[in-house]
């Protein structure tokens, strides 16, 4: 009977959205950071559309109690992945409530600690599913109005989706009550807990724009959130549909998995985008800012029915972010980014055989080729018709799920454009049509020159010298000049010296940075000119220039270190970590090497974010500065939730284990490691 029941349930679950429509969710939860657990009471209302014997709610590794359907106990079971309500459901309205407990292994992340006063808790539902921390729905087609009441330590702020309706403090615990007015897919449910300062602006349409920062970063508020209001006002006008939610928040969180995530009304993003005015030149939040905001329409308001139509979210968000940047930075910037992605897509198409309309398509296809498809379509039918179709598409399917056909239906109402051929070229083929792309790029004068530069790629320098010289002295957009510098990389210095000098004379930060990155062997005759890069208002340029100057001119190392001893750099301490590494490795430099080493090793410890730690560990390993603390921090890296950092840790341990002395050192570390660290290191030792 058990197996028969599970078979019936599995069949029913696949059809659930056709038989059951969940309406609202009221969650009242509390979180225990000590044991990284969550518990609470959940009440769902739902309507049965067709008789059904089992209703499911996705719930990963959760326990349940006190379950009642319409205030009466009914049978239920769990299989580790779902809560199954077993009952002869008939058509009509229902409510179910229950208590649950969970220790999420993913999707809810606990970062930092109370002891070091940097604790944060945040969630990331897309790709990993909200059902790991809140009983909900992995099927994006099930849209629900979520209302969340969260109890937590009053020293912290708690953020979620929707409007903060109430906030009550009882002793040391504060209850935060958030309400949504409209339905959304479960993967867009969010929690973010930390210590924040808040800045509020208002859009032209009256939407509150809340921008959060850790108190230690408040001086970076303006450059971090630069153009936020302008982006919001532009997108609302360009899209032609009012922002669909009552409030918009943006919150940087430590150790975030992606650049940003468009949770409904509350975007989370990486702390790497917290910058000062100098950092803004190399690592600003503008594109991510616009991309995640565009998702509030394309992804949150309307959601793709399946992975096949994922481009309707990522392609649209990518394209509208570019349009917003065009408004801010100008047409040349817009076309340079289209050109950049066209080159990536052209290269990828040589090996990538999966088209956009496939759930297994690459991110590059969903994002960049999807954006290119929209640009081709917009140019093909005209801006006015395109905007009319998009507006109609959003309004018709608001708070629903969509397919590519739904979008095409709205295009057909405003144009006779050949959508069948368009789809074959841009959505159903893995090839990238460079001819069409180049014709559109050539509408911009700078890109006309860029395409000419490309034609010279395999020509001898003598044949292109005059053209390059003229272009570097022109007012053409900086990306074209960067491309020229890239073509000079393998040329003899004597042959390209004057062109490099012209590039430096542009005074453009990005063009000068191209010189810094491509000229790794610096002749003495060019040293003085190259040294001017140390004074550029760019942390990335300064990092490149300091390293290559130190590497090329041993007799000048002390001078370079003295000049740069107060450098810090981005919020990941890129310049400070480099300086410490070089200071330790410069015998003649009069610095307390032991103090420098201690500071450098500290940056590789769990007290800092993964990007900082990896940067420090790379320098320590590359400069062969390896001791017990370094090895322990490297092992700890293998337990990190960011797969890139944990892989970095494993890969480097594998290399180091080839040295017998270091293998012995790792083995002696084992008794002093925690359980997770021991597991990871033991596995690597046995390989």
ZIFEN-V947121 format. One record per residue. N is the residue number from 1. RES is the residue in three letters. OMEGA is omega in whole degrees, -180 to 180 (NA if undefined). BURIAL is 1 if it has 16 or more other C-alpha atoms within 10 Angstrom, else 0. Layout:
<<N,RES,OMEGA,BURIAL> <N,RES,OMEGA,BURIAL>>
This chain:
<<1,UNK,-180,0> <2,UNK,-177,0> <3,UNK,177,0> <4,UNK,179,0> <5,UNK,-179,0> <6,UNK,178,0> <7,UNK,178,0> <8,UNK,-178,0> <9,UNK,-179,1> <10,UNK,179,0> <11,UNK,-178,0> <12,UNK,-176,1> <13,UNK,180,1> <14,UNK,-178,0> <15,UNK,-166,0> <16,UNK,-176,1> <17,UNK,176,1> <18,UNK,-176,0> <19,UNK,-175,1> <20,UNK,178,1> <21,UNK,177,1> <22,UNK,-173,1> <23,UNK,-176,1> <24,UNK,174,1> <25,UNK,174,1> <26,UNK,-179,1> <27,UNK,175,1> <28,UNK,-169,1> <29,UNK,172,1> <30,UNK,-175,1> <31,UNK,178,1> <32,UNK,-177,0> <33,UNK,-179,1> <34,UNK,178,0> <35,UNK,176,0> <36,UNK,-179,0> <37,UNK,178,1> <38,UNK,178,1> <39,UNK,179,1> <40,UNK,178,1> <41,UNK,-180,1> <42,UNK,174,1> <43,UNK,175,1> <44,UNK,166,1> <45,UNK,-179,1> <46,UNK,179,1> <47,UNK,175,1> <48,UNK,-178,1> <49,UNK,177,1> <50,UNK,177,0> <51,UNK,-177,0> <52,UNK,-176,1> <53,UNK,-180,0> <54,UNK,176,1> <55,UNK,-177,1> <56,UNK,172,1> <57,UNK,-179,1> <58,UNK,-176,1> <59,UNK,-175,1> <60,UNK,174,1> <61,UNK,180,1> <62,UNK,172,1> <63,UNK,-174,1> <64,UNK,176,1> <65,UNK,176,0> <66,UNK,-179,0> <67,UNK,179,1> <68,UNK,172,1> <69,UNK,-178,1> <70,UNK,176,0> <71,UNK,176,0> <72,UNK,180,0> <73,UNK,175,0> <74,UNK,177,0> <75,UNK,173,0> <76,UNK,176,1> <77,UNK,176,0> <78,UNK,178,1> <79,UNK,-179,0> <80,UNK,-180,0> <81,UNK,-175,1> <82,UNK,166,1> <83,UNK,-176,1> <84,UNK,178,1> <85,UNK,-173,1> <86,UNK,-174,1> <87,UNK,177,0> <88,UNK,-176,0> <89,UNK,175,1> <90,UNK,-180,0> <91,UNK,178,0> <92,UNK,-177,0> <93,UNK,-177,0> <94,UNK,169,1> <95,UNK,176,1> <96,UNK,177,1> <97,UNK,-178,1> <98,UNK,173,1> <99,UNK,178,1> <100,UNK,175,1> <101,UNK,180,1> <102,UNK,169,1> <103,UNK,-172,1> <104,UNK,176,1> <105,UNK,178,0> <106,UNK,177,1> <107,UNK,169,1> <108,UNK,-174,1> <109,UNK,178,1> <110,UNK,-173,1> <111,UNK,179,1> <112,UNK,-179,1> <113,UNK,176,0> <114,UNK,-178,0> <115,UNK,-180,0> <116,UNK,175,0> <117,UNK,178,0> <118,UNK,-177,0> <119,UNK,173,1> <120,UNK,174,1> <121,UNK,180,1> <122,UNK,-179,1> <123,UNK,177,1> <124,UNK,-171,1> <125,UNK,-174,1> <126,UNK,179,1> <127,UNK,-178,0> <128,UNK,173,0> <129,UNK,178,1> <130,UNK,-176,1> <131,UNK,174,1> <132,UNK,-179,1> <133,UNK,179,1> <134,UNK,179,1> <135,UNK,-170,1> <136,UNK,-171,1> <137,UNK,177,1> <138,UNK,178,1> <139,UNK,-177,1> <140,UNK,-179,1> <141,UNK,176,1> <142,UNK,-177,1> <143,UNK,-172,1> <144,UNK,171,1> <145,UNK,-177,1> <146,UNK,172,1> <147,UNK,-173,1> <148,UNK,172,1> <149,UNK,-175,1> <150,UNK,177,1> <151,UNK,-180,1> <152,UNK,178,1> <153,UNK,-175,1> <154,UNK,179,0> <155,UNK,-174,0> <156,UNK,172,0> <157,UNK,180,1> <158,UNK,-179,1> <159,UNK,178,1> <160,UNK,-179,1> <161,UNK,172,1> <162,UNK,-175,1> <163,UNK,174,1> <164,UNK,-176,1> <165,UNK,-176,0> <166,UNK,178,0> <167,UNK,-176,0> <168,UNK,178,0> <169,UNK,178,0> <170,UNK,-174,0> <171,UNK,-176,0> <172,UNK,-178,0> <173,UNK,176,1> <174,UNK,176,1> <175,UNK,-180,1> <176,UNK,-178,1> <177,UNK,-180,1> <178,UNK,-179,1> <179,UNK,171,1> <180,UNK,178,1> <181,UNK,-175,0> <182,UNK,-177,1> <183,UNK,178,1> <184,UNK,176,1> <185,UNK,-174,1> <186,UNK,-177,1> <187,UNK,-179,1> <188,UNK,176,1> <189,UNK,-174,1> <190,UNK,166,1> <191,UNK,174,1> <192,UNK,-176,1> <193,UNK,179,1> <194,UNK,177,1> <195,UNK,-172,1> <196,UNK,161,1> <197,UNK,-175,0> <198,UNK,173,1> <199,UNK,-177,0> <200,UNK,170,0> <201,UNK,177,0> <202,UNK,177,0> <203,UNK,177,1> <204,UNK,-178,0> <205,UNK,175,0> <206,UNK,179,0> <207,UNK,176,1> <208,UNK,179,0> <209,UNK,-177,1> <210,UNK,-179,1> <211,UNK,-173,1> <212,UNK,173,1> <213,UNK,170,1> <214,UNK,-179,1> <215,UNK,-179,0> <216,UNK,-176,0> <217,UNK,-172,1> <218,UNK,179,1> <219,UNK,-178,0> <220,UNK,-177,1> <221,UNK,-174,1> <222,UNK,-180,0> <223,UNK,179,1> <224,UNK,-176,1> <225,UNK,-179,1> <226,UNK,178,1> <227,UNK,-177,1> <228,UNK,-179,1> <229,UNK,179,0> <230,UNK,179,0> <231,UNK,-179,1> <232,UNK,-178,1> <233,UNK,-180,1> <234,UNK,-176,1> <235,UNK,179,1> <236,UNK,179,1> <237,UNK,-177,0> <238,UNK,-179,0> <239,UNK,176,1> <240,UNK,178,1> <241,UNK,-179,0> <242,UNK,176,0> <243,UNK,-167,1> <244,UNK,-177,1> <245,UNK,-171,1> <246,UNK,-175,0> <247,UNK,175,1> <248,UNK,179,1> <249,UNK,172,1> <250,UNK,-172,1> <251,UNK,174,1> <252,UNK,180,1> <253,UNK,-177,1> <254,UNK,174,1> <255,UNK,-178,1> <256,UNK,-173,1> <257,UNK,-175,0> <258,UNK,178,0> <259,UNK,179,1> <260,UNK,178,1> <261,UNK,-170,1> <262,UNK,177,1> <263,UNK,-174,1> <264,UNK,179,1> <265,UNK,-175,1> <266,UNK,179,1> <267,UNK,169,1> <268,UNK,178,1> <269,UNK,-176,1> <270,UNK,178,1> <271,UNK,177,1> <272,UNK,-179,1> <273,UNK,171,1> <274,UNK,-172,1> <275,UNK,168,1> <276,UNK,-175,1> <277,UNK,177,0> <278,UNK,179,1> <279,UNK,-180,1> <280,UNK,-177,1> <281,UNK,-175,1> <282,UNK,-167,1> <283,UNK,-176,1> <284,UNK,-173,1> <285,UNK,-170,1> <286,UNK,-176,1> <287,UNK,178,1> <288,UNK,178,1> <289,UNK,-178,1> <290,UNK,-179,1> <291,UNK,-178,1> <292,UNK,177,1> <293,UNK,178,1> <294,UNK,178,1> <295,UNK,180,1> <296,UNK,172,1> <297,UNK,-172,1> <298,UNK,-177,1> <299,UNK,-178,1> <300,UNK,177,1> <301,UNK,172,1> <302,UNK,-174,1> <303,UNK,179,1> <304,UNK,-179,1> <305,UNK,-177,1> <306,UNK,-180,0> <307,UNK,179,1> <308,UNK,-176,1> <309,UNK,-176,1> <310,UNK,-180,1> <311,UNK,178,1> <312,UNK,175,1> <313,UNK,-173,1> <314,UNK,178,1> <315,UNK,179,1> <316,UNK,-179,1> <317,UNK,179,1> <318,UNK,-177,1> <319,UNK,-180,1> <320,UNK,173,1> <321,UNK,177,1> <322,UNK,178,1> <323,UNK,178,1> <324,UNK,178,1> <325,UNK,176,1> <326,UNK,178,1> <327,UNK,-177,1> <328,UNK,-171,1> <329,UNK,176,0> <330,UNK,-175,0> <331,UNK,-179,1> <332,UNK,179,1> <333,UNK,-179,1> <334,UNK,-178,1> <335,UNK,179,1> <336,UNK,178,1> <337,UNK,174,0> <338,UNK,178,1> <339,UNK,-179,1> <340,UNK,-180,0> <341,UNK,178,1> <342,UNK,178,1> <343,UNK,178,0> <344,UNK,-179,0> <345,UNK,178,1> <346,UNK,180,1> <347,UNK,-178,0> <348,UNK,-176,1> <349,UNK,178,1> <350,UNK,-178,0> <351,UNK,-178,0> <352,UNK,-176,0> <353,UNK,-176,0> <354,UNK,-178,1> <355,UNK,-177,1> <356,UNK,-177,1> <357,UNK,179,1> <358,UNK,-178,1> <359,UNK,180,0> <360,UNK,179,0> <361,UNK,-180,1> <362,UNK,175,1> <363,UNK,179,0> <364,UNK,179,1> <365,UNK,-179,1> <366,UNK,-175,1> <367,UNK,-169,1> <368,UNK,178,1> <369,UNK,174,1> <370,UNK,178,1> <371,UNK,178,1> <372,UNK,179,1> <373,UNK,-180,1> <374,UNK,178,1> <375,UNK,177,1> <376,UNK,-179,1> <377,UNK,-180,1> <378,UNK,178,0> <379,UNK,-176,0> <380,UNK,-177,0> <381,UNK,-180,1> <382,UNK,-175,0> <383,UNK,-177,0> <384,UNK,-180,0> <385,UNK,-180,1> <386,UNK,-179,1> <387,UNK,179,1> <388,UNK,-180,1> <389,UNK,-180,1> <390,UNK,179,1> <391,UNK,180,1> <392,UNK,179,1> <393,UNK,-179,1> <394,UNK,-178,1> <395,UNK,-177,0> <396,UNK,-174,0> <397,UNK,-179,0> <398,UNK,179,1> <399,UNK,179,1> <400,UNK,178,1> <401,UNK,-171,1> <402,UNK,173,1> <403,UNK,176,1> <404,UNK,179,1> <405,UNK,178,0> <406,UNK,179,0> <407,UNK,180,1> <408,UNK,179,1> <409,UNK,180,0> <410,UNK,175,1> <411,UNK,-179,1> <412,UNK,-179,0> <413,UNK,-176,0> <414,UNK,-175,1> <415,UNK,174,0> <416,UNK,-178,0> <417,UNK,-178,0> <418,UNK,-177,0> <419,UNK,179,0> <420,UNK,178,0> <421,UNK,178,0> <422,UNK,-178,0> <423,UNK,-180,1> <424,UNK,-177,0> <425,UNK,-169,1> <426,UNK,-175,1> <427,UNK,-175,1> <428,UNK,179,1> <429,UNK,177,1> <430,UNK,179,1> <431,UNK,174,1> <432,UNK,-175,1> <433,UNK,-177,0> <434,UNK,-179,0> <435,UNK,178,0> <436,UNK,-179,0> <437,UNK,-178,1> <438,UNK,177,1> <439,UNK,179,0> <440,UNK,178,1> <441,UNK,-176,1> <442,UNK,174,0> <443,UNK,180,0> <444,UNK,-175,1> <445,UNK,180,0> <446,UNK,180,1> <447,UNK,174,1> <448,UNK,179,0> <449,UNK,178,1> <450,UNK,179,1> <451,UNK,175,0> <452,UNK,178,0> <453,UNK,-179,1> <454,UNK,-178,0> <455,UNK,-178,0> <456,UNK,-170,1> <457,UNK,-177,0> <458,UNK,179,0> <459,UNK,175,0> <460,UNK,-177,0> <461,UNK,-178,1> <462,UNK,-178,0> <463,UNK,-176,0> <464,UNK,-173,0> <465,UNK,-176,0> <466,UNK,179,0> <467,UNK,179,0> <468,UNK,-179,1> <469,UNK,180,1> <470,UNK,-177,0> <471,UNK,179,1> <472,UNK,180,1> <473,UNK,-178,0> <474,UNK,178,0> <475,UNK,178,0> <476,UNK,-175,1> <477,UNK,-171,1> <478,UNK,-178,1> <479,UNK,178,1> <480,UNK,179,1> <481,UNK,176,1> <482,UNK,179,1> <483,UNK,177,1> <484,UNK,179,1> <485,UNK,178,1> <486,UNK,179,1> <487,UNK,-178,1> <488,UNK,-171,1> <489,UNK,-174,1> <490,UNK,179,0> <491,UNK,176,0> <492,UNK,-176,0> <493,UNK,-177,1> <494,UNK,-177,0> <495,UNK,-174,0> <496,UNK,-174,1> <497,UNK,-176,0> <498,UNK,178,0> <499,UNK,177,1> <500,UNK,178,1> <501,UNK,177,1> <502,UNK,179,1> <503,UNK,178,1> <504,UNK,-178,1> <505,UNK,179,0> <506,UNK,-177,1> <507,UNK,178,0> <508,UNK,-174,0> <509,UNK,-176,1> <510,UNK,178,1> <511,UNK,178,1> <512,UNK,178,1> <513,UNK,177,1> <514,UNK,176,1> <515,UNK,-179,1> <516,UNK,-175,1> <517,UNK,-175,1> <518,UNK,-179,0> <519,UNK,-176,1> <520,UNK,172,1> <521,UNK,-172,0> <522,UNK,177,1> <523,UNK,180,0> <524,UNK,-177,0> <525,UNK,-180,0> <526,UNK,-175,0> <527,UNK,-177,0> <528,UNK,178,0> <529,UNK,-178,0> <530,UNK,-179,1> <531,UNK,179,1> <532,UNK,179,0> <533,UNK,177,1> <534,UNK,-177,1> <535,UNK,179,0> <536,UNK,179,1> <537,UNK,-179,1> <538,UNK,180,1> <539,UNK,180,1> <540,UNK,177,1> <541,UNK,-179,1> <542,UNK,179,1> <543,UNK,179,1> <544,UNK,-176,1> <545,UNK,-179,1> <546,UNK,-177,1> <547,UNK,-176,1> <548,UNK,176,1> <549,UNK,179,1> <550,UNK,-177,1> <551,UNK,-175,0> <552,UNK,-172,1> <553,UNK,-176,0> <554,UNK,-177,0> <555,UNK,179,0> <556,UNK,-174,0> <557,UNK,-179,1> <558,UNK,179,1> <559,UNK,-179,0> <560,UNK,-179,1> <561,UNK,179,1> <562,UNK,-179,0> <563,UNK,-171,0> <564,UNK,-172,0> <565,UNK,-180,0> <566,UNK,-179,0> <567,UNK,176,1> <568,UNK,178,1> <569,UNK,179,1> <570,UNK,178,1> <571,UNK,173,1> <572,UNK,173,1> <573,UNK,-175,1> <574,UNK,-178,1> <575,UNK,179,1> <576,UNK,180,1> <577,UNK,177,1> <578,UNK,-178,1> <579,UNK,180,1> <580,UNK,-180,1> <581,UNK,-180,1> <582,UNK,180,1> <583,UNK,179,1> <584,UNK,-175,1> <585,UNK,179,0> <586,UNK,-175,1> <587,UNK,-175,0> <588,UNK,-175,0> <589,UNK,-176,1> <590,UNK,178,0> <591,UNK,178,0> <592,UNK,-174,0> <593,UNK,-179,1> <594,UNK,178,0> <595,UNK,178,0> <596,UNK,-179,1> <597,UNK,179,1> <598,UNK,-180,0> <599,UNK,-180,0> <600,UNK,179,1> <601,UNK,-180,1> <602,UNK,179,1> <603,UNK,179,1> <604,UNK,-175,1> <605,UNK,179,1> <606,UNK,177,1> <607,UNK,-177,0> <608,UNK,-179,1> <609,UNK,-173,1> <610,UNK,-178,1> <611,UNK,177,1> <612,UNK,-178,1> <613,UNK,-178,1> <614,UNK,178,1> <615,UNK,-180,1> <616,UNK,-180,1> <617,UNK,179,1> <618,UNK,179,0> <619,UNK,180,1> <620,UNK,-179,1> <621,UNK,-178,0> <622,UNK,178,0> <623,UNK,177,0> <624,UNK,176,0> <625,UNK,-172,0> <626,UNK,174,0> <627,UNK,-176,0> <628,UNK,-179,0> <629,UNK,179,0> <630,UNK,-180,1> <631,UNK,180,1> <632,UNK,178,1> <633,UNK,178,1> <634,UNK,177,1> <635,UNK,179,1> <636,UNK,179,1> <637,UNK,-177,1> <638,UNK,-180,1> <639,UNK,-174,1> <640,UNK,-179,1> <641,UNK,177,1> <642,UNK,-172,1> <643,UNK,-179,0> <644,UNK,-178,0> <645,UNK,179,1> <646,UNK,177,1> <647,UNK,176,0> <648,UNK,180,1> <649,UNK,-179,1> <650,UNK,-178,1> <651,UNK,-178,0> <652,UNK,176,0> <653,UNK,178,1> <654,UNK,180,0> <655,UNK,-177,0> <656,UNK,-179,1> <657,UNK,178,1> <658,UNK,178,0> <659,UNK,-175,0> <660,UNK,-178,0> <661,UNK,-179,0> <662,UNK,176,1> <663,UNK,178,1> <664,UNK,179,0> <665,UNK,177,0> <666,UNK,-179,1> <667,UNK,180,0> <668,UNK,179,0> <669,UNK,-169,1> <670,UNK,-176,1> <671,UNK,-176,0> <672,UNK,-179,0> <673,UNK,175,0> <674,UNK,-173,0> <675,UNK,-179,0> <676,UNK,179,0> <677,UNK,178,1> <678,UNK,180,1> <679,UNK,-178,0> <680,UNK,-178,1> <681,UNK,178,1> <682,UNK,-180,0> <683,UNK,-180,0> <684,UNK,179,0> <685,UNK,-177,0> <686,UNK,-179,0> <687,UNK,NA,0>>
